[in-house]
Amino acid sequence: AAGKYAGEMCQGVMLHVTNRKTLRPVSFGLTLLTTIAALQPDEFAWLPYPTAARGPGYGHFDALVGRTDIRTAIDAGGIDAGVIRRWTACPDWRNAVTPHLLYA
């Protein structure tokens, strides 16, 4: 770690984006989760994330991604890159959102 926690083990991940135009954050996140779950199966767990909207927070990840099969696939051993690309592909996204943007 750097800065305030220099020299201390933080057990976290620090990401420095060097090209924001090429980063696909959802794909990256799913790849990271898949990798961590595969490398640390005894340590990886879906912990509850309590919120005002979801109470105790069980199923928070499923609510974020809008489906349960992604968590199930990660639990079953991971997701390959091709599946992640298909799940996160949004070929018509720009055309779909443009009419709703305040600033184009």
N, CA, C and O of each residue as an XYZ file, in Angstrom:
416
protein
N       0.842     -1.186      0.000
C       0.000      0.000      0.000
C       0.880      1.240      0.000
O       2.047      1.197      0.388
N       0.308      2.316     -0.433
C       1.033      3.583     -0.471
C       0.307      4.600      0.396
O      -0.793      4.343      0.885
N       0.926      5.741      0.577
C       0.274      6.819      1.311
C       0.072      6.485      2.770
O       0.989      6.017      3.445
N      -1.123      6.726      3.251
C      -1.454      6.567      4.666
C      -1.134      5.166      5.196
O      -0.750      5.022      6.356
N      -1.286      4.145      4.368
C      -1.087      2.768      4.819
C       0.203      2.149      4.277
O       0.307      0.926      4.187
N       1.172      2.965      3.920
C       2.441      2.460      3.402
C       3.059      1.485      4.393
O       3.144      1.772      5.587
N       3.485      0.343      3.899
C       4.130     -0.652      4.731
C       3.187     -1.581      5.464
O       3.637     -2.522      6.119
N       1.876     -1.338      5.370
C       0.894     -2.202      6.026
C       0.196     -3.082      4.997
O      -0.132     -2.632      3.899
N      -0.030     -4.358      5.369
C      -0.763     -5.240      4.484
C      -2.246     -4.862      4.540
O      -2.854     -4.848      5.610
N      -2.804     -4.561      3.396
C      -4.204     -4.130      3.385
C      -5.135     -5.187      2.798
O      -6.354     -5.081      2.934
N      -4.578     -6.195      2.154
C      -5.365     -7.268      1.548
C      -6.426     -6.706      0.602
O      -7.584     -7.122      0.634
N      -6.024     -5.780     -0.217
C      -6.942     -5.158     -1.160
C      -6.345     -5.124     -2.551
O      -5.302     -5.721     -2.818
N      -7.017     -4.427     -3.410
C      -6.584     -4.282     -4.793
C      -6.572     -2.797     -5.118
O      -7.533     -2.080     -4.836
N      -5.479     -2.344     -5.712
C      -5.423     -0.962     -6.180
C      -5.315     -0.997     -7.699
O      -4.423     -1.635     -8.257
N      -6.210     -0.323     -8.337
C      -6.252     -0.311     -9.794
C      -5.939      1.093    -10.286
O      -6.551      2.066     -9.847
N      -4.989      1.190    -11.192
C      -4.675      2.459    -11.832
C      -5.096      2.344    -13.288
O      -4.482      1.599    -14.052
N      -6.120      3.060    -13.676
C      -6.611      3.026    -15.052
C      -5.696      3.900    -15.893
O      -5.537      5.091    -15.624
N      -5.099      3.303    -16.907
C      -4.196      4.049    -17.777
C      -4.863      4.463    -19.078
O      -4.381      5.365    -19.764
N      -5.962      3.816    -19.422
C      -6.701      4.200    -20.624
C      -8.183      3.983    -20.370
O      -8.691      2.875    -20.542
N      -8.871      5.026    -19.967
C     -10.280      4.891    -19.605
C     -11.167      4.575    -20.794
O     -12.297      4.123    -20.616
N     -10.675      4.806    -22.010
C     -11.479      4.501    -23.198
C     -11.535      3.005    -23.479
O     -12.487      2.526    -24.094
N     -10.536      2.274    -23.038
C     -10.524      0.837    -23.307
C     -10.969     -0.005    -22.118
O     -11.296     -1.180    -22.285
N     -10.987      0.574    -20.923
C     -11.419     -0.189    -19.749
C     -12.910     -0.482    -19.834
O     -13.712      0.414    -20.098
N     -13.271     -1.713    -19.615
C     -14.668     -2.127    -19.531
C     -14.890     -2.544    -18.085
O     -14.604     -3.687    -17.727
N     -15.400     -1.630    -17.235
C     -15.430     -1.878    -15.794
C     -16.247     -3.088    -15.373
O     -15.856     -3.792    -14.442
N     -17.364     -3.349    -16.026
C     -18.174     -4.512    -15.639
C     -17.435     -5.794    -16.004
O     -17.381     -6.731    -15.207
N     -16.870     -5.838    -17.203
C     -16.079     -7.009    -17.603
C     -14.898     -7.211    -16.666
O     -14.602     -8.333    -16.255
N     -14.224     -6.112    -16.333
C     -13.092     -6.198    -15.415
C     -13.526     -6.736    -14.058
O     -12.879     -7.621    -13.497
N     -14.617     -6.200    -13.535
C     -15.113     -6.639    -12.232
C     -15.476     -8.110    -12.210
O     -15.141     -8.823    -11.264
N     -16.164     -8.569    -13.252
C     -16.532     -9.991    -13.315
C     -15.298    -10.868    -13.449
O     -15.221    -11.934    -12.839
N     -14.332    -10.424    -14.247
C     -13.083    -11.183    -14.391
C     -12.335    -11.227    -13.063
O     -11.806    -12.271    -12.683
N     -12.288    -10.108    -12.361
C     -11.615    -10.054    -11.061
C     -12.297    -10.974    -10.050
O     -11.622    -11.729     -9.350
N     -13.618    -10.918     -9.967
C     -14.351    -11.803     -9.049
C     -14.108    -13.268     -9.379
O     -13.872    -14.081     -8.485
N     -14.167    -13.605    -10.668
C     -13.940    -14.985    -11.095
C     -12.544    -15.448    -10.701
O     -12.369    -16.561    -10.204
N     -11.553    -14.593    -10.924
C     -10.164    -14.942    -10.612
C      -9.956    -15.119     -9.111
O      -9.337    -16.091     -8.679
N     -10.466    -14.191     -8.324
C     -10.319    -14.291     -6.867
C     -11.013    -15.542     -6.342
O     -10.452    -16.259     -5.513
N     -12.220    -15.808     -6.813
C     -12.961    -16.996     -6.363
C     -12.215    -18.273     -6.724
O     -12.214    -19.232     -5.954
N     -11.577    -18.288     -7.900
C     -10.839    -19.480     -8.330
C      -9.539    -19.654     -7.550
O      -9.165    -20.775     -7.206
N      -8.854    -18.552     -7.273
C      -7.565    -18.630     -6.576
C      -7.703    -18.824     -5.069
O      -6.815    -19.392     -4.433
N      -8.804    -18.359     -4.498
C      -9.007    -18.430     -3.049
C     -10.376    -19.025     -2.712
O     -11.176    -18.371     -2.043
N     -10.658    -20.244     -3.158
C     -12.004    -20.794     -2.957
C     -12.399    -20.950     -1.489
O     -13.584    -20.886     -1.159
N     -11.433    -21.153     -0.617
C     -11.765    -21.310      0.803
C     -11.988    -19.965      1.502
O     -12.594    -19.910      2.572
N     -11.504    -18.899      0.903
C     -11.626    -17.567      1.498
C     -12.742    -16.742      0.868
O     -13.307    -15.861      1.516
N     -13.058    -17.023     -0.384
C     -14.045    -16.216     -1.105
C     -15.450    -16.514     -0.592
O     -15.826    -17.675     -0.426
N     -16.217    -15.463     -0.346
C     -17.599    -15.634      0.115
C     -18.422    -14.423     -0.306
O     -17.908    -13.311     -0.424
N     -19.702    -14.662     -0.527
C     -20.637    -13.583     -0.836
C     -21.194    -13.069      0.491
O     -22.151    -13.628      1.028
N     -20.603    -12.028      1.002
C     -21.041    -11.487      2.281
C     -22.254    -10.582      2.086
O     -22.390     -9.941      1.043
N     -23.122    -10.528      3.072
C     -24.260     -9.606      2.963
C     -23.774     -8.159      2.983
O     -22.780     -7.831      3.631
N     -24.482     -7.317      2.271
C     -24.155     -5.893      2.201
C     -25.416     -5.115      2.537
O     -26.184     -4.753      1.646
N     -25.629     -4.857      3.830
C     -26.870     -4.204      4.256
C     -27.029     -2.798      3.673
O     -26.088     -2.004      3.655
N     -28.218     -2.520      3.207
C     -28.566     -1.183      2.723
C     -29.982     -0.867      3.185
O     -30.725     -1.760      3.594
N     -30.345      0.390      3.117
C     -31.707      0.780      3.490
C     -32.721      0.121      2.563
O     -33.811     -0.254      2.997
N     -32.370     -0.018      1.305
C     -33.310     -0.570      0.327
C     -33.422     -2.089      0.405
O     -34.484     -2.646      0.126
N     -32.323     -2.772      0.786
C     -32.324     -4.235      0.753
C     -32.222     -4.867      2.135
O     -31.959     -6.065      2.241
N     -32.419     -4.105      3.171
C     -32.392     -4.682      4.512
C     -31.058     -5.300      4.850
O     -30.024     -4.640      4.751
N     -31.064     -6.586      5.257
C     -29.831     -7.222      5.707
C     -28.791     -7.401      4.606
O     -27.627     -7.668      4.904
N     -29.180     -7.262      3.358
C     -28.202     -7.255      2.282
C     -27.920     -8.572      1.613
O     -26.983     -8.656      0.819
N     -28.681     -9.602      1.894
C     -28.462    -10.869      1.197
C     -28.924    -10.719     -0.245
O     -29.961    -10.111     -0.508
N     -28.159    -11.271     -1.175
C     -28.520    -11.174     -2.585
C     -28.181     -9.832     -3.209
O     -28.697     -9.496     -4.275
N     -27.316     -9.059     -2.555
C     -26.982     -7.728     -3.061
C     -26.315     -7.809     -4.434
O     -26.649     -7.028     -5.325
N     -25.384     -8.733     -4.614
C     -24.703     -8.864     -5.906
C     -25.703     -9.193     -7.001
O     -25.657     -8.608     -8.083
N     -26.604    -10.125     -6.729
C     -27.623    -10.490     -7.724
C     -28.464     -9.278     -8.109
O     -28.807     -9.106     -9.279
N     -28.794     -8.447     -7.143
C     -29.577     -7.244     -7.431
C     -28.766     -6.257     -8.272
O     -29.314     -5.605     -9.161
N     -27.474     -6.146     -7.999
C     -26.630     -5.225     -8.764
C     -26.522     -5.631    -10.226
O     -26.587     -4.785    -11.118
N     -26.357     -6.926    -10.472
C     -26.185     -7.374    -11.861
C     -27.503     -7.727    -12.529
O     -27.551     -7.932    -13.742
N     -28.569     -7.801    -11.747
C     -29.887     -8.037    -12.324
C     -30.196     -9.475    -12.669
O     -31.140     -9.742    -13.412
N     -29.424    -10.403    -12.148
C     -29.649    -11.825    -12.431
C     -28.879    -12.679    -11.429
O     -27.941    -12.202    -10.790
N     -29.276    -13.938    -11.296
C     -28.611    -14.821    -10.336
C     -27.594    -15.747    -10.990
O     -26.729    -16.290    -10.304
N     -27.681    -15.937    -12.301
C     -26.808    -16.914    -12.949
C     -25.341    -16.497    -12.963
O     -24.468    -17.355    -13.094
N     -25.047    -15.219    -12.833
C     -23.648    -14.789    -12.813
C     -22.986    -15.253    -11.519
O     -21.890    -15.813    -11.555
N     -23.634    -15.029    -10.382
C     -23.098    -15.508     -9.101
C     -22.983    -17.027     -9.112
O     -21.985    -17.583     -8.652
N     -23.998    -17.690     -9.634
C     -23.985    -19.150     -9.699
C     -22.816    -19.647    -10.543
O     -22.162    -20.624    -10.179
N     -22.547    -18.981    -11.668
C     -21.431    -19.380    -12.533
C     -20.091    -19.162    -11.838
O     -19.196    -20.000    -11.946
N     -19.945    -18.058    -11.135
C     -18.703    -17.811    -10.394
C     -18.524    -18.880     -9.320
O     -17.420    -19.391     -9.134
N     -19.594    -19.220     -8.616
C     -19.533    -20.264     -7.586
C     -19.188    -21.628     -8.176
O     -18.559    -22.451     -7.512
N     -19.595    -21.867     -9.414
C     -19.380    -23.168    -10.050
C     -17.991    -23.299    -10.663
O     -17.675    -24.334    -11.250
N     -17.168    -22.285    -10.541
C     -15.813    -22.418    -11.048
C     -15.379    -21.305    -11.973
O     -14.252    -21.321    -12.468
N     -16.228    -20.360    -12.214
C     -15.806    -19.204    -12.991
C     -16.526    -19.042    -14.306
O     -17.363    -19.854    -14.702
N     -16.174    -17.981    -14.953
C     -16.785    -17.599    -16.208
C     -15.650    -17.337    -17.183
O     -14.702    -16.626    -16.849
N     -15.731    -17.897    -18.382
C     -14.657    -17.622    -19.331
C     -14.863    -16.257    -19.989
O     -15.953    -15.686    -19.943
N     -13.807    -15.755    -20.593
C     -13.819    -14.398    -21.151
C     -14.890    -14.221    -22.222
O     -15.483    -13.148    -22.325
N     -15.147    -15.256    -23.020
C     -16.172    -15.160    -24.062
C     -17.558    -14.944    -23.487
O     -18.340    -14.159    -24.022
N     -17.863    -15.630    -22.407
C     -19.167    -15.466    -21.748
C     -19.282    -14.056    -21.174
O     -20.325    -13.416    -21.309
N     -18.231    -13.573    -20.544
C     -18.250    -12.215    -19.994
C     -18.469    -11.199    -21.111
O     -19.241    -10.255    -20.941
N     -17.803    -11.379    -22.247
C     -18.004    -10.460    -23.377
C     -19.453    -10.467    -23.845
O     -20.016     -9.410    -24.129
N     -20.059    -11.642    -23.928
C     -21.467    -11.729    -24.366
C     -22.392    -11.075    -23.345
O     -23.317    -10.357    -23.726
N     -22.160    -11.311    -22.058
C     -23.016    -10.743    -21.015
C     -22.925     -9.225    -20.959
O     -23.907     -8.555    -20.640
N     -21.749     -8.679    -21.269
C     -21.550     -7.238    -21.109
C     -21.610     -6.468    -22.420
O     -21.431     -5.250    -22.428
N     -21.856     -7.149    -23.511
C     -21.941     -6.466    -24.808
C     -23.170     -5.556    -24.842
O     -24.270     -5.962    -24.467
N     -22.970     -4.371    -25.281
C     -24.061     -3.384    -25.410
C     -23.912     -2.673    -26.752
O     -23.636     -1.474    -26.787
N     -24.088     -3.390    -27.843
C     -23.804     -2.798    -29.152
C     -24.661     -1.580    -29.483
O     -24.211     -0.706    -30.225
N     -25.860     -1.499    -28.965
C     -26.740     -0.386    -29.310
C     -26.927      0.583    -28.142
O     -27.854      1.394    -28.150
N     -26.060      0.502    -27.151
C     -26.210      1.320    -25.953
C     -26.248      2.809    -26.270
O     -27.140      3.516    -25.801
N     -25.303      3.290    -27.052
C     -25.215      4.722    -27.364
C     -26.518      5.219    -27.986
O     -27.036      6.257    -27.575
N     -27.056      4.497    -28.969
C     -28.307      4.913    -29.612
C     -29.481      4.869    -28.639
O     -30.384      5.701    -28.719
N     -29.472      3.911    -27.727
C     -30.583      3.768    -26.781
C     -30.613      4.896    -25.750
O     -31.690      5.342    -25.354
N     -29.441      5.361    -25.310
C     -29.421      6.367    -24.246
C     -29.358      7.805    -24.744
O     -29.736      8.722    -24.014
N     -28.896      8.019    -25.952
C     -28.714      9.380    -26.459
C     -29.951     10.262    -26.315
O     -29.809     11.416    -25.909
N     -31.160      9.783    -26.625
C     -32.326     10.657    -26.487
C     -32.600     11.096    -25.039
O     -33.337     12.057    -24.818
N     -32.022     10.409    -24.067
C     -32.297     10.693    -22.661
C     -31.195     11.497    -21.975
O     -31.329     11.849    -20.803
N     -30.121     11.788    -22.682
C     -28.998     12.519    -22.098
C     -29.284     14.016    -22.038
O     -29.837     14.589    -22.977
N     -28.908     14.635    -20.942
C     -29.042     16.087    -20.834
C     -27.976     16.796    -21.660
O     -28.238     17.832    -22.271
N     -26.767     16.225    -21.674
C     -25.652     16.802    -22.417
C     -25.112     15.734    -23.340
O     -24.728     14.658    -22.881
N     -25.076     16.004    -24.615
C     -24.593     14.996    -25.569
C     -23.219     15.347    -26.075
O     -22.653     14.614    -26.886
